[in-house]
Amino acid sequence: MSTGKRLAGLLLLTTSLTFPTVIHAQSTADPSTGEDDLAEDVQGVEEQDDFDQPEISVPGGSGIIVTGRRNRNPERSSSQVLNVLTEDDIARTGESDIAGALGRVTGLSLVGDGRVFVRGLGDRYSLALLNGLPLPSPEPLSRVVPLDIFPTSVIASSLVQKTYSANYPGEFGGGVINLTTKAVPVDDFLSVKFSASGDSETTFENGLTYFGSELDSFGFDNGNRDIPSNLQAFFNSGERIGTVPVAVAEGIAGQLFPLNLVTLQRDNSQRPNFSGSITGGASFELGEETYLGVIATASVKNGLRNRSVLSQQGSNDLTQVFQQEETFITDETSLVNALFSVGLDVGPHTVRWTNLYIRDTLKTARLSEGFDVFPGATGFDFQNQQTAWFERQLIDSQIVAELEFDRLSVDLRGGYARTDREAPFNTTFSYTRTNLPGNQFGDLFVAYFNQLSDAGITTVSFDDLQEELYYGGVDIGYEITDTFEATVGYAYTDTDRYSVSREFRPFISPDTSNPDLASLDENAAVALGLRRPGDIINGATLAGFNVTLTEATPFPAFDAALEVQAGYGILRWLPTDTLTIEAGVRYEDATQTVSLDQTIFNTPVAGATPTNIANDYFLPGATVTWEPIEDLQLRAAASRTIARPQFRELIEQRFFDPESNRLFQGNPLLQDSKLINAEVRAEYYLGGRDRISLAGFYKEIDNPIENTFNVASGQIFTSFANAPSAELYGAELDVVYGIDLYDLGGSFFETKQLLFLANYTYTQSSISVGAGDIAPTPANPNQLASLIFDDGDPLVGQSDHIANLSVGIEDTEKVQQFTILFNYASERVTQRSGIQPDFVEDPGLTVDIVARTELKLGVPMELSFEVRNIFGRDNFEFQDNGVNRLEFNTYQVGTSFSFGVSADF
């Protein structure tokens, strides 16, 4: 590769880093030749480091002046606290998606379906970017795109920055995660990968399914789940279900339960999981120091998972179990994604156009059994079956231009993204055994359609969410002197979300004039043919009765919008060659609105509480980095940031989360959270990759948003409320150390090294609640906060202890690795429960093994083998008062195995 191309590759990095340390003693042009000797300095740096420079693209780029004194490691040369996962680091974890790989980073924990928590703070305090640009979330229960839908094959690097700098959005609580996609390849390549996997709870075991459509395993539907014609005509009419004639209601009901979408089936031996991908790239030299690169990738992944979930509810002291449900769940997840990227390097200038498509679907089949002994339903038993389909789709197109003109740098970024989430035919059939003495059907499970609160209710729902995001920004950086640099920037985002949720319940009025029902009591008279679990209930069967429908969604459609305009400035100064000062301030003006769509019905809908939050903030941040002796670096940082309530936390709609088995409903009275952040850190670099760092951090949060437990109309759901205030503090330890095994002798150890990667984060948090503090909710805008929160409670999602240990042996000259990974997180609160003990999750310790090696069989090949959760750590979520304990979302996880092969052409 030519020197010019190497230089262009380096400048792609340096122009993309917005947090650089400006290093004086800049290389100057040789007066005799007029040529810049920067490339020679870069070569000197390369000789000091035996690892590849990661490709990173973030907003607010400005140049790094490189000398041989500083190495190219961005974690060291940055004036901010950050961790960078390179392609090699990601490969070492063996994870197929970026969320799993990030779970190994200091202070990060993976929660549920791809949500990454920074320092134990919830996902609302974490910010995710792609190439420095925001992404909308297709999931109404996640602030950002769940990161498990990003395959590692398309990611060049992942950067986690934990201290705030003004080039990033003000919603910076725990940190920012920036994913950089691959751009201009150094060499032409074509890579094909395939893997098969399974787990001890699922593979070759019994499972549940339903037909759906022939394309379900690839994440697509063939039209079977389109909204039925009669229901669509009803939607178009703008009428309410209670006003339509009975004949119209029966026509709708006759299409609501098609056999292929509601009939549970047993799978006696479930197949293994599979995944495959193809990635290719090419680079073309168009002229002197001008290169065009193209990268394209496509992949498909399908997986099955069984869970037997135990959920209990009880008295305030947890001595009595009032309700218990055991649910057997088989989930089939499908992930299809594609990336097409075009990059252009013209000397020091880089332009990249990235197009991303992701489709993530979940097909779930569930069968549960339990009992309910609440007053009014003493001794009732239930069996419920559920079939559902959740499809999420993201389309994103973005363009980034990183331009360098001697001391002037210009970054231009913009794009458009759209996400869609559809959940059609989410159907639940409920069967009740009343156990009433003297009732001839009291000992049978019967599908009742009288909608009485003490009997199970059958429902079918249709959810549709669409979100569009336009974004743009410009950043200008100028090196005023060799030791002083300034950056100014402007950023704009405009997000619009439209969310519709329609849930219907069939209702059959008793017909006492029917002689066939004359001898039956009222409960049996409204039973649907005395159906029992396993019998087929469908629209045709319903049509044989006097069926009407009710709609259980009083607020079916919401419009939500967030517009943010921001301007910022950053100064970077080196008063000495060992001291760097970066200070900046960001001004953000934002308007966030959520309102009920009044046009969905011909007559307006009343009752929903609108949200209109219009605030502007000045958000300063500063970091000082000092190198008192060579290889020892000290940092101190302080900033002020915010955390806005997200749409899913504001909208008064109920959404079901299939991962946590919870219903969620927003609180439109939430307000912005304000944070004060401080951190000190010491970093000691031992040479190459080896390093050790120790840090302490502190956060003060005004109006933190917490998950709360609620019961209304017999239905349990999770909502949100502002706690008055909270504080969080902790410490982090991070160690990377490699040992050369050459001295052990023999050809095997000649190129081997033992690599230790260890990190530990200790965190403590505490909520403060005063006697007169309030936590507004729609039901009670003046509700006392002490009814929801206890003074001194930890924040939701915060683990006191998070630790990762990776011990591996690897070859320094070829792909050959064997790594054991330990991951631990202590208990963390998942939601508040008022006067009852909080709900707590206990992730515990998991141990994984990852191995990979290269083969040369005509073409370069690589084999990989993984064993995850070796000791079968289960999922525990519960309430515990120290004496009694109730399980809420507890199930066995099992051990998983994966075998993969890839070939490069």
N, C-alpha and C positions, 0 to 999 in steps of 0.2 A: 504494500500500500504506500502511496506517495506521501512525502512529508506534508504537502498541502492538504491532503485528505485527512491525515492524522490531526493536523491543526484544526481543520474544519470540525472534526468530531469533538475535539476538546472545547472549541468555542460554543458548540451546541450546548454543552454542559454549562460553561461559565456564563453564557448569556441568559441561561434559564434560571440560575439561582438568584433569588431575590434577597437572600440573607447573607451575601458573601462578606468575608473580611477583606477590606482593601489593604493590600500588603505593599509597603513601599519598597524601595530599591528595585523599581521596575526595570526590566530589560529594555534597553534602548537600541535604536538602530545603529549599526556599525557605521561610523562616519566615513570609512573608506569605501564601503560598498553600498550604503543606503538601505541595506536589507535588515529587517527586524530579526533579532536573534532569539525571539520568544520561543520558537520551536526547539532551539537547543536547550533552553531552560526547562521546557516541558520534558524533553528527553531525560534531563538530569533528575527530574522528579520521578519519572517512570522507573528509573533505575533504583530509586529508593524503595519503591513499593512493588510487591509481587502480586497485586490484585488489580483487576480491571476496574476502570472508572465507570460507575453507573451512569446511565442516561436519565436525566431528571428534567422535567419541564414544569415550572411553577410561575405564578403571576409576578409581575414587577421585576423582570430580569434586569440585571446590570452586571457589568463585567467584573471578573476577579483578575487582579494583576498578579500573575503567577511568578514566583521565583523558586530557586532550589531550596529555600529555607523551609517552606511549608510543603507538606505532601498533599496529594490530591484528594485525600479522604475528606468528603464533604462534612462528615460528622465532626471532624477536627477543625477544618478551616472555616466552618460556618460560625457566624456570630450568634446563632440561636441554638437551642438544645434540640437535637433531632436524632432519629435513628433511620438508617437507610438499609432496606433489603435489596440487594442486587439479585440478578438472575441466579447466580450461584447460591446465594443465601436461601432463596425461595426453593430452589431444587433440593437443597440439603434437608429441608423440612419434609419433603416428599408430599406436600399438600397439593391437591389438584385445583383448589381455589384459593384466592388471595386472602380470604377471611381466615382460613386455617393457618396460613403462613404468618399472618399478623399476630395471631394468638401467641406466637413465640417471642414477640418484642417486649422489652421491659415495660411494665406498667399497663400492658394491654391484656384484656380478657375477652374471650369470645362467648357471647350469650345468645342462645337460641339459634335462629336461622340466619346466621351471618352478620349479626349486629356486633360491632366491636366497641367495647367500652374502654376509655382511656382513664387510667388511674382510678378505676372503680366507679367513675361517673357514668350515668346513663347515656344512651345514644343521643339524647338531645343536646349533650355537651360535647359531642364529637362532630367533626365536619369532614366530609369526604369530597374530594375533587378528582377529576380526570383531566390530566394534562393542565392542571391549574384552573380548571373551569368547573362550575357546579353541575350536578346532575339531579334531576327530579326523581322522586321515589315512586315506583309503581305499587308499592305496598302501603296501604293506609295506616299500618301500625308501626311503620319505621320512618324515622326522620330522613334518612338517606337511603339510597339504594343498598339493599342488603349485599354485603361484599362477597357472599358465597356464590354469587352468580357471575363473578369475574374469574375466568379460568387463568391459571398462572401462565399459560402459554402465550397470552397476548400482552403480558405485563413485563416491561423492561426493568422497572424498579418501583419500589413503594417507599415513600418517605413519610415518616411520622414526626411532626414538629410539635413540641410540647410547650414552648414559650411563644408568646404572641408577638407578631410583627405586623405593622400596619398595612402591609400589602394584602393580608388575608382578610376575609369577611369578619365583621365584629362578633359574629356568633361563634366564638372561640372559647370554649369552657375548659375542656380537658386537653384538647389538641386537635390538630388537623392531619388527615390522612390523604396524601396526594399520590395517585397512581399515574405512572407515566407509561403510555403504550409504546410499543416498538415503532421506530420510524425508519431512517435510512440504514439498511443493513451494510455491514462492512464487506461481506461476501455474499454471493448468490447462494440460496439454500432452498431445500425442500425437505420438510420433516413430516413424517406420518407416525401417529401414535395410536395404540390401542391398549385398553386395560379391561380386566374383569375383576370383580370383587364380590364380596358377600359378608354376612355377619352371622354369628351363632344364633341369633334370635329370629332370623328371617329366612336365610337361604336354605332351600330344600325343606322348609318347615311349612305348616299350614298357614294360609292367609285368607284374606277377604278381598273381593274385587266386585266390580260390576262391569257390564259390557262397555257402555259409553259409545265409543266409535273405534273403527279399525286403526285410526291414526293416533290414539291416545299415547302410546309408548314413545312417540316422537314429539309430544307436546302440542299437537294440533287436533282440531275437531273437524269432522267432515260435514258439519251443518246440523248434526243431530241436536246440538245444544242451542240452536238459534231460538230466539223468543217465539213461542207458538203464535200462529196467525190470529187466533181469537184474543189472546192476551195483548198482542201488539196493537190490534184494532182498539182495544180498550184503552191502552196507553195513549194512542193518538187522539182519542175522543176527549180527553181531559176530564172525564167524569170520575166520580168516586165510586168505589165498588159497592157501597151501600145504596147507591141510587139507581143502579142498573137493574133491569128486569131479571127475574129468576131464570128465565130461559137463557139470557146472556151469561149469567153467572155459571149456570150448568155447562154452557158451551166452553167457557174458560176452564172450569174445573176438569172437564173431560180431556184437556190437553196438558194438564199440569204434571201428570205422573206417568210419563211414558215408560214402558217396561224396561227398555235398555238403559234407563238412567236411574231407576229406583230399585231394581231387583238385586239384592245381595247374592253373591255366589261365593262358594268356597273353593279355594285353590289348594289342592292337597300337597303340592310340592313347588315352591316358588323358585323361579330361575335366578341365577346370579345377576348382578348388576353389570353394566357395560358402559364403556365410553370410548370415543374415537375422535381424532382430530387430524387435520391436515393444515400445515402452515408453510407458506412459501414467501420468498422475498428475492428481490433482484435490485442491483445498483447499476446505474448507467452513467458513464462519464460523458457529459454534454459539451465540455470545454475545459479550459484551464480553471482548476479549482471549482468546477461546477458539476454537481452530482445529483442525479434524480434517483430516488429510492421508492420502491413499491413493496408493500407487505400486505398479504391477505391470509386470513385464517378462518376456518370454519370447524365447528366441533359439535358433537352431540353426546349427551350423558343421560343415562337412565338408571334409577335406583329404586329399590323396594326396601321398606322398613316396617317391621312389626313393633308395636308397643302395646303393653297391657297396663293401662293407666288406672291407678287407684285415686279416687277423689272423695274426701269426706268433709262434712260440715257438722258442727256441734255447738254445744252450749258455750257460754262465755268463758267458763272455767275449763272447757274441753273434757269434762268428765262424761258427757253423754254425746253419742253420735246420733244426730237427727236425720242425716241424709248421707247415703253412701252410694257410689256408683263405680263399677269396674268396667272399663271400656277397652275392648280389643280393637286396635287400629292397624290397618295396613295402608301405608302411604306409598304412592308411586310418584316420584318426582322426575321430571324431564327438563333438561336444560339444553337449549339450542342457541348457539351464538355465532356471530360472524363479525369480522373486523376487516376493513379495507382502509389502508393508510398510504398516503403519498407524501413523501418528503423531498424537499429541494434544498440543497446546500449550495450557495453561491458565495464562495470565499467564506467570510465570517458570518454571512447571513443564512438563516435557516427558516424555512416555511414548511409547516406540516398541516396536512388536511386529514382528519381522522373521522371515520364513519363507523359507528358501532351499532350492532343489532343484537339484542338479547331477548330470548323468550324463555320464561321460567314457569313451569306448570306443576300443579299438585293435584293428583287424583286421589281422593281419600275415601275409604270404605270403613264404617265403624259399626260395632254392635256392642251395646252396653246393657248391664243389668244392675239393679240396685233397689234400695228401699227408701221410703220417705215416712218419717214418723212425726212431722210437724203437726201441731194442733189442727184438727179438721181433716187430716189425712192419715190418721193413725193406722200403722201397719200396712200401708199400700206398698206394693212392689211394682217395679217398672222394668220394662225392656224397651230399648230404643234402637233403631237402626238409622244410620245416616249415610247418605251418598252425596259427594260434593266434588266440585271442580273449580280450581282457582288458577287463572292464567294471568301472567304478568308479562308485559312486553315493553321494551325500551328501544327507542330509535334516537340516535344522537349523531349530530354532524357538527364538527367544530373545526375552526381554522386558527392557526397560531403562526404569527410571524415574529421572529426574534432577530432583530437587525442590529448590527454593530458598525458604527462609524467612528473609528479611532476612539476618542474619549466619550462619545455619545452613543447611547444604546436606546433602542425603541422596541417596545413589545406591543403587538396588536393581537387581541384575542377576541373571538366572538363565535357564536353558534346558536343552534336551536336543538331542543330535545323535546321528545314527547313520550309519555308513558301512558299505558292503558292497563287497567286491571278489571277483569270480568270474572264474575262468579255466578254462572247461571245454574238453575235447577239444584240449588243447595237444599236438599230435602231431608226431613226428619220425620219418621213415623214412630209414634209412641204407643206402647201397649201397657195397660194397667191391670194388675190383679188386686182387687179391692180387699180380699180376705174378709168381706162382710158376712157375718153369720146369717143364714136364712136366704141368702141370695144364690140362686142356682148357678150363676156364673161367677160367684165370688172367688172361686179357686182357679179361674182361668185368666190368662193374659188376653185382654180384649182391646181392640183398637176403637177407642171412643172418639166421637166427633161432636161432643157437646160443648167443648171448650171450657169445661169446668176447671177451676184452679186446682182441684184435688185429683184430677186425672191428667194423663199425658196429653200434650197438644201436638197435633201433626201440622207441620209447616213446610212451605217451599218459598225460597227467596231468590231474587235476581238482583245482583249488585253490578254496578258499572261505574268505573272511575276513569277520568281522563285528565291528565295534567300536561300543560305546555309551558315551556320555559325558554325565554329569549335572554341572552346574556351577551355582554360585550365589555371591553375594557381597553385602556391604553395606558402604558407606563413609559416614562422617559427618565433615563438615568444619565448623569453627567459626572465625569471625574474632574472635579474642579482643580485639584492638585493630585499628586501621586498618593497623598495620604488623606484626601477628603473627597467624599462622593455624596451626591444628592439624587434622590429619586422622587418623582411625583407621579401620581396616577389617578385614574378615574375608572370606576366600575359601575355597571348597571345590570340589574336583574329584574325580570318581570315574570312572575309565576302566576298561572291561572289554573285552578282545579275545579272540575265539576264532578260531583259525586251523587249517584242515585242508588237507593236501596229500597226495594219493594218486597215485602214479605206478606204472603197470603196464607190463610188458614181456612180449610174447608169446615163447614158447619152443617149438621144435619138435624133438622127439627123433628121431634118425635111425631109420628103419625098414628095417633091412637085409634083412628078409624079403620086402620088396616087390620083385618082379622088375624093375619099371620103374626101380628105383634101384640095382639090383645092380651095375651097371657104373660107378657114380659113387663118387667118394671121399666121405669123411664130410662135408667142408665143403659139397660140392654137394648131398649128400643132404638136408641140413637147409635148403637154400635154398627159398624160397617160389616154386616154379614158375620158378626162374631169372629172377625179375622184374628189370627194368632201370629206370632213372630214366625217368619218364614213363608207365610202365605203371601200371595201376590196381590197388592193393592195398586190399582191403576186408574186412569181416568175413566175407562169404560165402566169399571165397577162403581165408581162414584156417581156416574151419570144415572145409575139405576135408582138413586135415592133423591129425596127432596133437598138438593144441595144448594147452599148459598155459600158465599165467601166473605170473609172479613179481612181487612188489611191491618197488619200489626205495626206498620211504620207510620206514625203520625206526621213525621217530618221526612218525606221521602227524598228530597233533592236539595242540595246546597251548592252555592257558588262561593268560592274562596279565592282570594288574590293576595299577593304580596309583591309590592314594588319597593325596590331598594336602590337608592342613588348614593354613591360614596365617592369621596375624594380623600387622598392621603398624601403625606410627605414623609420621607425617611432621610436621615442624615447618618453617614458612617464616617468615622474619623479615627485615625491612628496617631495619637499624640506622641507615642513612641513605638518602636518596632515590636514591643511586647504587649501593647495595650490597644484594644479596639473598643470603641464606643458606638453603639447604634441606638438611635432614638427616633421615634416617629409618632405621628398622630393620625388617626383616621376619623373622618366625619361621615356619619351615616344618617340619612333621612329615610325613614321607612313608613309605609302605610300597609297595614294588614287588616283585611276585612273577611268576614264570614257571614253569609246571610242565606236565609231560606229562599229557595226558588219559588216565587209566588205564581209563576206561569205554568207550572206543571199541571195544575187543576184549573178548571174554568172559574171556580170560586176560590178566592185567596185562602191560603193556609195561615192560621194564626197560632201563636203560642211559643214559637222558637225564639230564643234570645240571640240577637245579632251581636257580632263582635266588630269593633272598629278601634284598632290600636294605631295611633299615629304618634311616633316618637322620633326624636333625633338625638344623637349622642356624639360627643367627642371621646374617642377611645385612644388614650396614649399608651405607649409601650416603649421600654428601654432595656437594653442588655449591655453589660460591660464584661469584656473578656480580657483576662490578664494572664500572661505567661511568665510567672516569676522566675522559673528556671526552665531549661530546655526539657521538653516532653511533659511538663506539668502545666495544666491549663485550669484556671479558675473562672467561674462565671457567676454573675448575679443578674437577675431579671425581675422586672415588675411591670404590671400592665392592668388595664381596666377593660373588661369585655362584657358581652351580654349573651343571653340565651332567650330567644323568642319562643313562645308556645307554637307548636306546629299545628298544621291543619287538622290532623287526626286527633289532637288534644282539644280542639275547639269545636268541632262539628258534633251536633247532637244527633248523631246516627250511631247505631250499634253495628260493630264489625266483629266477626268471629276470627280469632287467631288460631289456626289449626295446630300450631306448634305448642303453644302454652295451654290450649284447650280453654280459652277465655273469650268472653264477650267484652268489648271495649266501647265506651261512650264518652264523647268529649264534654268539656266544660267551657262554655263560651265566655266565662267571666275571668279566665286566666289573664295574667299580666306578664310582661317581660321580666326575666331574671337579670340581675346585675351582679357582676363578679369582679373582685379584686384579687389579683394573682401575684404571687412572689415565689422566687426560687433562687437557691444558691447551689453550686455544683463544682466538684473538683474532678478533673480527668487526668489520668496519668497514662501516657502512651509508651509502651514497652518495645515498640518497633514492629513494623509490618502491621498485621491485624491485631496484635496483642495490646490490650488496654484494660484499665480498670477505672470505674467512675463511681462516685458517691454523691448523692444529691439530697437536698431537703426542699420541700415545697409547702406552700400554704395558700388556701383559697377562702375567701369570705363571700358568701352568696346571699343576696337579698332576693326574697320571693322565689326560692327554688320550687320547681314543679315536681310533685310526687304522685305516684300511683296510689289510688285508694280503692277499697273494697266497698261495694254497694249492693243492696237488694231492693228491688222495686217491682211491684206486681208479681211477686213470686219468682222473678228472674234475677240471677246473680250476674253482675258485670263489674268491670274495672273502669274507674274514671280517674280524674286528675284534679289536683288542688294545689294552690300556692301555699307552701309553708311560710311562716313569717321570715325566717332567716336561718342560715346554717354556716358552719365553718368546717373546713377540711384541711388536714395537714398530714404529712408523711415523709418517707424517705425511700430512696431507690439505690440499689447497688447493682452494678453491671460489670461482668468480667468476661473477657475473651482472651483465651490463652492457648497457644499451640506448642506442642513438644515434638521436636524432630526425632524420629525413631531410627535414624541412620546408624547410630552407634550399636543398635541391637544386632547388627551384622546380617548377612544373607541378602540375596537379591530381592526378597520380598519386602524387607524393611528399608531398602536403599532410598526409596522415594516416598515413604509413608510418614505421616504425622498424626499425632493424637491431638484432637481439637476439643477444647472445653468452652462451652458457651453457657453462662449462668447469669440469671438476673433475679432480683427479689425486690418487691415493692411492699412497703408497710404503709397503711393508710388508716387514719381515724377521722370520722366525721361526726358531727353533732348538730341536731336541729334545735333552735331556740324558740320557745313558745312562751309568751307572756299572758297574763290573766285576761287582758282586754283585746288580744290579737284576734283577727277574724280570718277565715279562709272561705271566701264566697263560693257558693255553688248555685246552680239554677233553682234548686228547691229552697235554698235559704241564703240569699245574698249577704246576710249578716251573721252567718254561722260562726260560732266560736272555733278558733283553730284548735283549742284544747280538746274538742270533741273528735278530732281526726288524728292529731299528732300529740305525742308525749315529748316533753322537754328532755333533750339529751338523746333522742333516737338517732341512729345512723341514717344516712341518706339511702334511698332506694338504689339498689344495684351496686353498692360499694362493699367490696371485700376487704377485710383487714389485711389479708396476706395474699399476695400473688407471686408465684415463683415458677421459673422455668430453668431446667437444666438439660443441656444437650452434651452428650459424650460420644465422640465419634472418631473413627480412624479413617483417613482418606489419603488418596494418592495425590501427590503434588503435580504429576505430569500427565495424568489421564483420569477419566471419569471412573472412580472406584471409591465408594463410600459405604460405611456401615455406621449407623447412628442410633443411639438410644435416647429418647426424648421423654423427660418427665415434666408434667404440667400440673400445677397445684393452684387452687383458688379456695379460700375459706368461705364460710357462710356469708350470704348477702341477702338483704331484704328485697323481696319482689313487689310487695304492695302493702300499704297500710290497712289495718283492719279495725280501726276505732278502738272500742273497749276490749276487743279480743286481742290475743297476741298477733303480731305481724306475721305475714306469710314469708317464709325463709327458704332459700335455695342453698343446697350444699353441694357444690361441684366436686370437691375433694381432689384426689390425686389420680391422674391417668398416666399410663406409661405406654409409649409407642416404640416400635422399631422400624427403621427405614433403611433399606439397602438398595444400591444401584451399582451397576458395573457396565462397562462398554464391551462390545464384542465386535470383531472384525470378520464378517462373513461375506466378503465381496463388497458390501456397503457398510459404513459405520452404523452400528446398532447399539442400543442401550436397553438393558433389562432392569426392572425395578421390582422390589418386593416390599410390602408394608404389612405390619400387624399393628392395629390400633386398639387401644384400650385393652391391653393384654390381660389385666386382672379383672376385667368385667365390671368396672365401676358403674353403678347404676345412677339414674337421675332421681334426686330427692328434692321435693318441695313440700313444705309442711308448716303447721303451726305447733309451737311448743312453748309451754309455760314453765318448763323445768320439772314438772311432775307428769303431765299428760301430753300426748302428742297426737295430732290428726294429720293424715297425709292429704295432700291436695293435688299434686301432679307428679306422682311417683311411679316409676316404671323401670324395668330392666333394659339395659342398653346392649349388653353383649360385647363380644370381641369381633372385630372386622378384619378381613384379609383382602389384599389386593395384589394382583400381578399384572405388570405392564411391560410392553415392548414398544420401542420406537426405532425408526430407521431414518437416516439422513441421506439425501441424494444430492 
